[in-house]
Amino acid sequence: MKLAERIDRAIFWIARALAVLAASAIAVMAVLTVAAVIMRYGFGAPFRFTEELAGLMLVMAAFLAMPLVLVRHENIRVTLLSDHVPTPWRRGFWVLGQLVFLTFALIFFRDSLADAQFTQKLSLKSEVARLPLAPFVWAMVAAVGLLVVVAAWQALRPPPSKPGGAIH
């Protein structure tokens, strides 16, 4: 097996593990919602943390699922022009698109890393339930960091023959 294929496989498995965590966060949201409804209407004692925890889980699920979407080429791509040019030009459009995404991801990573460090330093908590925010912010930073790695790696690889999420 070539080194590039091993790197592709390692990135895929890491992205898949994060997607499992994303799915777990969604499952926790579902269980939490059912439990909150039972507590509110069955016992008249609602949880005070339901909305905040569900919101944090939703954000975490969205960010943790993104790397797998990018790895599998299922993100939305506008290929109106690149689908109608010769192969060398198509490669150029592919690299340009990856560089645009990479630039965005690097800026987001830099800023979210600073936010995570600030959140942890001050031990910030949610407003009502006083849930610690650092684990959720660090999960976002990790996911965006992987997006940076995936976008950079994909720029070096051949463009996909048929992206799963392309808009034609």
FIMARNU-87601 format. One record per residue (C-alpha): residue number from 1; residue in one letter; x, y, z. Coordinates in steps of 0.5 Angstrom, whole numbers. Layout:
<nr = NUM | rest = A | c1 = X | c2 = Y | c3 = Z> $
...
This chain:
<nr = 1 | rest = M | c1 = 0 | c2 = 0 | c3 = 0> $
<nr = 2 | rest = K | c1 = 3 | c2 = 7 | c3 = -2> $
<nr = 3 | rest = L | c1 = 4 | c2 = 12 | c3 = 3> $
<nr = 4 | rest = A | c1 = -1 | c2 = 17 | c3 = 0> $
<nr = 5 | rest = E | c1 = -7 | c2 = 11 | c3 = 1> $
<nr = 6 | rest = R | c1 = -5 | c2 = 10 | c3 = 8> $
<nr = 7 | rest = I | c1 = -5 | c2 = 17 | c3 = 10> $
<nr = 8 | rest = D | c1 = -12 | c2 = 17 | c3 = 6> $
<nr = 9 | rest = R | c1 = -14 | c2 = 12 | c3 = 10> $
<nr = 10 | rest = A | c1 = -12 | c2 = 15 | c3 = 17> $
<nr = 11 | rest = I | c1 = -15 | c2 = 21 | c3 = 16> $
<nr = 12 | rest = F | c1 = -22 | c2 = 17 | c3 = 14> $
<nr = 13 | rest = W | c1 = -22 | c2 = 13 | c3 = 20> $
<nr = 14 | rest = I | c1 = -20 | c2 = 20 | c3 = 25> $
<nr = 15 | rest = A | c1 = -26 | c2 = 23 | c3 = 21> $
<nr = 16 | rest = R | c1 = -30 | c2 = 17 | c3 = 22> $
<nr = 17 | rest = A | c1 = -29 | c2 = 17 | c3 = 29> $
<nr = 18 | rest = L | c1 = -31 | c2 = 24 | c3 = 30> $
<nr = 19 | rest = A | c1 = -37 | c2 = 23 | c3 = 26> $
<nr = 20 | rest = V | c1 = -39 | c2 = 17 | c3 = 31> $
<nr = 21 | rest = L | c1 = -38 | c2 = 22 | c3 = 37> $
<nr = 22 | rest = A | c1 = -43 | c2 = 27 | c3 = 33> $
<nr = 23 | rest = A | c1 = -48 | c2 = 22 | c3 = 32> $
<nr = 24 | rest = S | c1 = -47 | c2 = 20 | c3 = 40> $
<nr = 25 | rest = A | c1 = -48 | c2 = 28 | c3 = 41> $
<nr = 26 | rest = I | c1 = -55 | c2 = 27 | c3 = 37> $
<nr = 27 | rest = A | c1 = -57 | c2 = 21 | c3 = 41> $
<nr = 28 | rest = V | c1 = -56 | c2 = 25 | c3 = 47> $
<nr = 29 | rest = M | c1 = -60 | c2 = 30 | c3 = 45> $
<nr = 30 | rest = A | c1 = -66 | c2 = 26 | c3 = 43> $
<nr = 31 | rest = V | c1 = -65 | c2 = 22 | c3 = 50> $
<nr = 32 | rest = L | c1 = -65 | c2 = 29 | c3 = 54> $
<nr = 33 | rest = T | c1 = -71 | c2 = 32 | c3 = 50> $
<nr = 34 | rest = V | c1 = -75 | c2 = 26 | c3 = 52> $
<nr = 35 | rest = A | c1 = -73 | c2 = 26 | c3 = 59> $
<nr = 36 | rest = A | c1 = -74 | c2 = 33 | c3 = 60> $
<nr = 37 | rest = V | c1 = -81 | c2 = 32 | c3 = 57> $
<nr = 38 | rest = I | c1 = -82 | c2 = 27 | c3 = 62> $
<nr = 39 | rest = M | c1 = -80 | c2 = 31 | c3 = 68> $
<nr = 40 | rest = R | c1 = -84 | c2 = 37 | c3 = 66> $
<nr = 41 | rest = Y | c1 = -90 | c2 = 34 | c3 = 64> $
<nr = 42 | rest = G | c1 = -90 | c2 = 28 | c3 = 68> $
<nr = 43 | rest = F | c1 = -87 | c2 = 30 | c3 = 75> $
<nr = 44 | rest = G | c1 = -88 | c2 = 38 | c3 = 74> $
<nr = 45 | rest = A | c1 = -80 | c2 = 39 | c3 = 75> $
<nr = 46 | rest = P | c1 = -77 | c2 = 41 | c3 = 69> $
<nr = 47 | rest = F | c1 = -69 | c2 = 40 | c3 = 68> $
<nr = 48 | rest = R | c1 = -66 | c2 = 47 | c3 = 68> $
<nr = 49 | rest = F | c1 = -60 | c2 = 45 | c3 = 63> $
<nr = 50 | rest = T | c1 = -64 | c2 = 42 | c3 = 58> $
<nr = 51 | rest = E | c1 = -64 | c2 = 48 | c3 = 53> $
<nr = 52 | rest = E | c1 = -57 | c2 = 50 | c3 = 54> $
<nr = 53 | rest = L | c1 = -54 | c2 = 43 | c3 = 54> $
<nr = 54 | rest = A | c1 = -58 | c2 = 41 | c3 = 47> $
<nr = 55 | rest = G | c1 = -55 | c2 = 47 | c3 = 44> $
<nr = 56 | rest = L | c1 = -48 | c2 = 45 | c3 = 46> $
<nr = 57 | rest = M | c1 = -49 | c2 = 38 | c3 = 43> $
<nr = 58 | rest = L | c1 = -52 | c2 = 41 | c3 = 37> $
<nr = 59 | rest = V | c1 = -46 | c2 = 45 | c3 = 35> $
<nr = 60 | rest = M | c1 = -41 | c2 = 40 | c3 = 37> $
<nr = 61 | rest = A | c1 = -45 | c2 = 35 | c3 = 33> $
<nr = 62 | rest = A | c1 = -45 | c2 = 40 | c3 = 27> $
<nr = 63 | rest = F | c1 = -37 | c2 = 41 | c3 = 28> $
<nr = 64 | rest = L | c1 = -35 | c2 = 34 | c3 = 29> $
<nr = 65 | rest = A | c1 = -39 | c2 = 31 | c3 = 23> $
<nr = 66 | rest = M | c1 = -36 | c2 = 36 | c3 = 18> $
<nr = 67 | rest = P | c1 = -29 | c2 = 33 | c3 = 17> $
<nr = 68 | rest = L | c1 = -32 | c2 = 26 | c3 = 15> $
<nr = 69 | rest = V | c1 = -37 | c2 = 30 | c3 = 10> $
<nr = 70 | rest = L | c1 = -30 | c2 = 33 | c3 = 7> $
<nr = 71 | rest = V | c1 = -26 | c2 = 27 | c3 = 7> $
<nr = 72 | rest = R | c1 = -32 | c2 = 24 | c3 = 3> $
<nr = 73 | rest = H | c1 = -33 | c2 = 29 | c3 = -2> $
<nr = 74 | rest = E | c1 = -40 | c2 = 30 | c3 = 0> $
<nr = 75 | rest = N | c1 = -40 | c2 = 38 | c3 = 1> $
<nr = 76 | rest = I | c1 = -43 | c2 = 42 | c3 = -3> $
<nr = 77 | rest = R | c1 = -39 | c2 = 44 | c3 = -9> $
<nr = 78 | rest = V | c1 = -40 | c2 = 49 | c3 = -15> $
<nr = 79 | rest = T | c1 = -37 | c2 = 46 | c3 = -21> $
<nr = 80 | rest = L | c1 = -41 | c2 = 50 | c3 = -26> $
<nr = 81 | rest = L | c1 = -34 | c2 = 52 | c3 = -29> $
<nr = 82 | rest = S | c1 = -29 | c2 = 46 | c3 = -27> $
<nr = 83 | rest = D | c1 = -34 | c2 = 41 | c3 = -30> $
<nr = 84 | rest = H | c1 = -33 | c2 = 44 | c3 = -37> $
<nr = 85 | rest = V | c1 = -26 | c2 = 45 | c3 = -38> $
<nr = 86 | rest = P | c1 = -20 | c2 = 41 | c3 = -40> $
<nr = 87 | rest = T | c1 = -17 | c2 = 36 | c3 = -35> $
<nr = 88 | rest = P | c1 = -11 | c2 = 41 | c3 = -33> $
<nr = 89 | rest = W | c1 = -15 | c2 = 47 | c3 = -32> $
<nr = 90 | rest = R | c1 = -20 | c2 = 42 | c3 = -28> $
<nr = 91 | rest = R | c1 = -14 | c2 = 41 | c3 = -23> $
<nr = 92 | rest = G | c1 = -13 | c2 = 48 | c3 = -22> $
<nr = 93 | rest = F | c1 = -20 | c2 = 50 | c3 = -20> $
<nr = 94 | rest = W | c1 = -19 | c2 = 44 | c3 = -15> $
<nr = 95 | rest = V | c1 = -13 | c2 = 47 | c3 = -12> $
<nr = 96 | rest = L | c1 = -16 | c2 = 54 | c3 = -12> $
<nr = 97 | rest = G | c1 = -22 | c2 = 51 | c3 = -9> $
<nr = 98 | rest = Q | c1 = -18 | c2 = 47 | c3 = -4> $
<nr = 99 | rest = L | c1 = -14 | c2 = 54 | c3 = -2> $
<nr = 100 | rest = V | c1 = -20 | c2 = 58 | c3 = -1> $
<nr = 101 | rest = F | c1 = -23 | c2 = 53 | c3 = 4> $
<nr = 102 | rest = L | c1 = -16 | c2 = 52 | c3 = 7> $
<nr = 103 | rest = T | c1 = -16 | c2 = 60 | c3 = 8> $
<nr = 104 | rest = F | c1 = -22 | c2 = 60 | c3 = 11> $
<nr = 105 | rest = A | c1 = -21 | c2 = 54 | c3 = 16> $
<nr = 106 | rest = L | c1 = -14 | c2 = 57 | c3 = 18> $
<nr = 107 | rest = I | c1 = -17 | c2 = 63 | c3 = 20> $
<nr = 108 | rest = F | c1 = -23 | c2 = 60 | c3 = 24> $
<nr = 109 | rest = F | c1 = -18 | c2 = 55 | c3 = 27> $
<nr = 110 | rest = R | c1 = -14 | c2 = 61 | c3 = 29> $
<nr = 111 | rest = D | c1 = -20 | c2 = 65 | c3 = 32> $
<nr = 112 | rest = S | c1 = -23 | c2 = 59 | c3 = 35> $
<nr = 113 | rest = L | c1 = -16 | c2 = 56 | c3 = 38> $
<nr = 114 | rest = A | c1 = -16 | c2 = 63 | c3 = 42> $
<nr = 115 | rest = D | c1 = -23 | c2 = 63 | c3 = 44> $
<nr = 116 | rest = A | c1 = -22 | c2 = 56 | c3 = 47> $
<nr = 117 | rest = Q | c1 = -16 | c2 = 58 | c3 = 51> $
<nr = 118 | rest = F | c1 = -20 | c2 = 64 | c3 = 53> $
<nr = 119 | rest = T | c1 = -25 | c2 = 60 | c3 = 55> $
<nr = 120 | rest = Q | c1 = -21 | c2 = 55 | c3 = 59> $
<nr = 121 | rest = K | c1 = -17 | c2 = 60 | c3 = 62> $
<nr = 122 | rest = L | c1 = -23 | c2 = 63 | c3 = 65> $
<nr = 123 | rest = S | c1 = -27 | c2 = 57 | c3 = 66> $
<nr = 124 | rest = L | c1 = -33 | c2 = 60 | c3 = 63> $
<nr = 125 | rest = K | c1 = -40 | c2 = 57 | c3 = 64> $
<nr = 126 | rest = S | c1 = -46 | c2 = 57 | c3 = 61> $
<nr = 127 | rest = E | c1 = -51 | c2 = 63 | c3 = 63> $
<nr = 128 | rest = V | c1 = -57 | c2 = 59 | c3 = 66> $
<nr = 129 | rest = A | c1 = -54 | c2 = 52 | c3 = 68> $
<nr = 130 | rest = R | c1 = -47 | c2 = 54 | c3 = 69> $
<nr = 131 | rest = L | c1 = -45 | c2 = 48 | c3 = 65> $
<nr = 132 | rest = P | c1 = -37 | c2 = 48 | c3 = 63> $
<nr = 133 | rest = L | c1 = -36 | c2 = 51 | c3 = 56> $
<nr = 134 | rest = A | c1 = -29 | c2 = 49 | c3 = 55> $
<nr = 135 | rest = P | c1 = -30 | c2 = 41 | c3 = 53> $
<nr = 136 | rest = F | c1 = -35 | c2 = 44 | c3 = 47> $
<nr = 137 | rest = V | c1 = -30 | c2 = 49 | c3 = 45> $
<nr = 138 | rest = W | c1 = -24 | c2 = 45 | c3 = 44> $
<nr = 139 | rest = A | c1 = -28 | c2 = 39 | c3 = 41> $
<nr = 140 | rest = M | c1 = -30 | c2 = 45 | c3 = 35> $
<nr = 141 | rest = V | c1 = -23 | c2 = 47 | c3 = 35> $
<nr = 142 | rest = A | c1 = -21 | c2 = 39 | c3 = 34> $
<nr = 143 | rest = A | c1 = -26 | c2 = 39 | c3 = 28> $
<nr = 144 | rest = V | c1 = -24 | c2 = 45 | c3 = 25> $
<nr = 145 | rest = G | c1 = -16 | c2 = 43 | c3 = 26> $
<nr = 146 | rest = L | c1 = -18 | c2 = 36 | c3 = 22> $
<nr = 147 | rest = L | c1 = -21 | c2 = 40 | c3 = 17> $
<nr = 148 | rest = V | c1 = -15 | c2 = 44 | c3 = 16> $
<nr = 149 | rest = V | c1 = -11 | c2 = 38 | c3 = 15> $
<nr = 150 | rest = V | c1 = -16 | c2 = 35 | c3 = 10> $
<nr = 151 | rest = A | c1 = -17 | c2 = 41 | c3 = 6> $
<nr = 152 | rest = A | c1 = -9 | c2 = 41 | c3 = 5> $
<nr = 153 | rest = W | c1 = -8 | c2 = 34 | c3 = 4> $
<nr = 154 | rest = Q | c1 = -14 | c2 = 34 | c3 = -1> $
<nr = 155 | rest = A | c1 = -11 | c2 = 40 | c3 = -5> $
<nr = 156 | rest = L | c1 = -5 | c2 = 35 | c3 = -6> $
<nr = 157 | rest = R | c1 = -9 | c2 = 29 | c3 = -9> $
<nr = 158 | rest = P | c1 = -13 | c2 = 29 | c3 = -15> $
<nr = 159 | rest = P | c1 = -20 | c2 = 32 | c3 = -15> $
<nr = 160 | rest = P | c1 = -25 | c2 = 27 | c3 = -14> $
<nr = 161 | rest = S | c1 = -28 | c2 = 24 | c3 = -21> $
<nr = 162 | rest = K | c1 = -35 | c2 = 25 | c3 = -18> $
<nr = 163 | rest = P | c1 = -36 | c2 = 29 | c3 = -12> $
<nr = 164 | rest = G | c1 = -42 | c2 = 27 | c3 = -8> $
<nr = 165 | rest = G | c1 = -45 | c2 = 34 | c3 = -6> $
<nr = 166 | rest = A | c1 = -43 | c2 = 37 | c3 = -13> $
<nr = 167 | rest = I | c1 = -48 | c2 = 42 | c3 = -15> $
<nr = 168 | rest = H | c1 = -49 | c2 = 42 | c3 = -23> $
